[in-house]
């Protein structure tokens, strides 16, 4: 077994304020990467800029990262960072700004490189990255992945470089006023990380340790996804579960549900968490009989009694997605031809099984 998790993580109330000095001392000028509005509404961006100003560290803000960030946005932000002389990057927001921050840190450091280097197998340096997550889903604050939209391939794909943040400042207060749809979609993304990592060909006792604890924590706070009033502790638990799940996939990667989700996100604009969540029950159901005790354990830990109940609750929470027969065939062909995703599953997957997973997601 092996375990590599080099990110320094602080999870606590007012994490950014409490550790502003450490954050500010990673360089002389920061490039802050965020989206258009959410980090301003939840106070995270203000906390970061206040912390930098307190310790006299300069910064510039790029606040135009879209959901499912494009390579074009990466290059624009990198150009700004180079022009401003920034020497570290702070990602503030959900998975999109955090993933983007990693790719941007690579491109600023390698200033003479073109965008093609993002997907080339090269050993390259990058600027230090600090992550301040404001959703409870991607776990990007503790993973080396940076998933971008690739219009050339009409899908989403992680860059070829492993970039762990040096520092993650995790605070549940940033999700306390998040819209219910955002909370549900991101929390289900984290759920996907737990289940896909646990039932993964690369799983070890280390990665399963993160998964099991994440499932326990997630299960204690899941009621808020269905309308229960969220306490401060619930928000902290969902953020904690997300980070734990991120630590798990940092060791294993994801599996078939994530691979299938990219088609729906790119071609239909389905939010990432929902696109993952609708395939989870079908993935569990496709596992061979030898995995049944582990599946039962996982579902009970999360608070579900059976795969059928789990499937029903996911559809109640997320709704369904209309997938035509032609689209199902295209998706099945894409995954059947993706050796990396096929190898992630802990059993020999057939095209017929892939199609069954897709079909289960499209049914009422």
N, C-alpha and C positions, 0 to 999 in steps of 0.2 A: 504494500500500500504506500501511497504518498499523499502528502497534504501540503499545499502551498497557498497561504492566505496572507500576503504581505501588507495589507491595508491596516493602518491604525484607525480603529473605530471607537468613537464616543457616542453612545446613545443615552440621552438624558434630556430633561427639560432644559431649554435654553442652551443647547449644546454649542451653537455658533457663538453666542455671547461668552460662554464659559471658556471657549478655546480659541478666541479671536487672536490672541498673541501668537499661538502656534500656527494658525492659518495664515496670518499676515507675514510671517517670517520665512515663507517658502520662496520669496523673491522680492524684487524691488517694485514690480508693476504687474498687476493681475489683469488677465482678460476674463471677464465674467460672462459665461454663456448661459442664456436662459430663453424662455419663451416670451410671448408678447404680453401676457397679463397675469397668469396665475401666481407666479412668485412675488408679484407686486401686491396682489390681493391678500395672500396668506402671510405676508410679512417676512418671508425668507430673504428676499433680495435686500430689504432694508437692514436686516440683521447682518448680512454679509458686508454691505458697504459701510455700516456703522463700525463693524469690527476692524475693517481695513483702515478706516480713517482714524480710529482710536490709536492705532500703532503706526500712523504716518506712512502707510503703503499706498501707492498710487494704483488706480485701476481705470479700465475702460469697459463699457458694457456693450455686448452684442445681444440684442433681445429679439432676434428675428428667427429663432429656431422653430421650425414647424413640427407638427406631429409627424413621426416617421421621417426624420431629417434626410434631406437630399445631399448628394455630393456637392452640388452647387453651393448650398448654404455653408458647407464645411469650408470650401475654398474661399468664400467671401469673408468668413470670420477669421480664417487663417491670415488672409491678406491684411485685415485690420490689425490683428495681433502683431504681425511683422512690422507694419508701418508705425505702430505705437511703441514698439520695443518691449512688449510684454515678455516676461520670463517664467510665468506659471499661469495655469488655467483653473478657474473655479466653475464647475457646473452646478447650476441651481435649478431644480425642477424635477419633473418626472424622468422617465427613461430616455426620452428624446434629447433633452439638453445634456444629460449626464453622458450618454453615449457619444453625442456630438463633441463634447468637451475632450474626450479621449482622442478622437480622430483629429480634431483641431490642434491639440498639443503635439501630435505627430507631425502635422504639416507645417506648423510654425518652426519646429526644430529643424526640419529638413526643407529649408526654404528654397532650395534649387530644384526640388522635385515637383513633378506634376501629379495630378490626382490618381494616375495609374498606380502609383506606389502604394496606395491604400490596400490594394489587393494583390500585391506582390510579396513573395516569400523572401523577405530581406530582414536582416538583423539591424534595426534602426533605433536610434535614441528618440526620446520625446521629452517635452517639458513636464514638470510635475503637475499632477491633476488632483484637485480637491473636489469632493462630491458632497452636495447638500441636497438630499432627496426630499421631495415634497409630495410623493405619492407612495402607496404601500404595495408596489407591484414588481418592478423590474429587478430590484436588488443590484442595480448597476453600480451602486456605490462600493460594492465588494466583489465585482466580477471584472475580468479583463476584456470583456466583449464590448464592441461598438457596432451596433446594427444600423445600417443605413439603407435608404431606398436606392435601388439600382435600376434606373430606367432602361439601361441597355439590356438587362436580363428580365425586366418586368417582374421584379420580386424584391424582397429584402434580404440582406446578407451582412454578416459581421465582417469587419475588415480582417485582414490576415495577421494583424499584430496584436499581441496580448498586452494590454495596458491597464494595470491595476491603479486605481487612485492611491495616492500616498496617505490620504486622510479622508475619513468619512465622518460627517457630523450629522447625526440622525436624531430628529426631534418630532415626536408625534403631534405636536401642536399644529404643524403645518397642514395636517389633513382633517383637523377638527371641523372645518367649515367647507370641506370639499363637497361638490355636488354628489348626490347619491349614485348617479351613473358612473362617475369617475371612480368613486370609492369601490363600487362593485367590480368594474372592469379591471382595475389595477389589483385588487385583492385576489381576483380569480387568476390573474397572470401569475401572482406569487404561488397560488395553489397549484397551477400547472408546473411551476418549477419544482415544487416538492414532489409531486407524483411522478413527473417525468425523470427527475434525478434518481428517485428511489428505485424505479423500474427502468434501469438503464444498464447497458452492457459494461459501462465504466464504473458502476457503483462500487463503493468499498464501505467498510465499517465507518470510516471517517465521514464520508459523504452522507451515508444513511443516518448517522448521528445528527447531523444538521437537519435532515429531512424530518426525522421523527420528532425532534424538539419543535421544529417549525410547525408541524401539523398539530401538536398539542396546543401551542400558543394560538395558532390561527383558529382552532376550534373553540377556544374560550371567548373569542371576540366576534365570531361569525354572525351572531344575532343582529349586529348593527347593520349588516348588509341587507337585512330584510325589514328595516324600519325601526328597530329598537333604538332608543336614545343612546348615543355614544357618550361614554364617560372619558375622562382624560386617560384613564388606564386602558380603555379599549383602543384608543388611537395609538397609544404607545405599543400595545401588543401587536396590532396589525403592522406597524412599522418594523417591530422586532422580528416578526414572522417573515416579513419580506426580506430583511437582511440575512436571516438564517437560510432562507431558501436560495438567496443569491450566493451565499457561501457554498451551498451544495452544488449548484450548477457550475460554479467556478471550478469544481473538481471534475465534473462529469460532462457538462454541456446539457442541452435539451434533447428531446426526442421527437416522435412523429407528430403529436399535436401542434408543436411549434412549427414544424416544417409545413404542415398543412395550412396553418393560419396565415402564412405569408401571402398565399394566393388571394385569400379573401380580403386581406388588408389592402393589398396593392390594387386589385381589380374591382373591389366593391366598397372600399372605404370603411370596412368594418373595424371598429376599435380593436387593438391588438389583444387585450385581455379577453374580450368576448370571443374573438376568433380562435383563441386557444381553448377557452373553456368549453365550447360546444363539442370539442372532440375528446375531452378527457374521459367521459364515461365509456365511449366506444373503444378508446385505447385500453382501459382497464379490462373491458369485456373481451378484448382480443388476446389478452395474455394467456398463455397455456395454463392448464389445470394445476401444474406444479406451483404456480404463483398464487393460487387461491387463498391460502392462509395469510400471506402477506397483504393481499388486496383487502381481505376482511379486516385485518389489523389496521391498515391505513385508513379505511373508511370509518371504522369505529373511533379511531383517534380523532378524526375530523368531526365526528358527531353524526355520521350517516350509517344507516342500518344495512344497506345493500347497494349494489350498482344501480338497480332500477330506481331506488329512492334518490340516489345521488343524481342520476340523469334527470329525473323529474324536477328536482330542486334547482339544478343548473339552468334548465329551460325556463323555470319560473323566474329565476333571477336575471337571466341574460336575454330571454326570448329566443327565437329561432332565426335562422338565416335561410333564405330561399336559394337553393343551389340546384341548377338545372342538371338534367342527366348528362348533357354535353360537358358542363363544367366539372361534374364529378369524374368523368372519364379523363379529362385533361389533368385534374389534380392527382388522380391515381397514377397516371403516366409520369408526371413530374417527380413524385415521391419514389415511385418504383425505379426511376433512373437516377436517384440521388443516393449514391452508395454511402455517403457519410451519415445521412439520416437513417438509412436502413441498418447500418452497423450500430447505431445508437440503441436500437431496440434489443432487449435481452433474449430474443428468440428470432428464428428465421421467419421473416415477414414475407407473405405472398402479396401479389397485386390484389387478389380477391379480398384479402383481409384489409388492405388499405381502403379498398372501395367500400367495404362494410362499415369501417370507421366513419368514412365520409357520409354514407347514407344514413347512419344513425343520427348524425348531427342535423340532417335536413328534414327529419321526420317530426311531426307533432307528437 
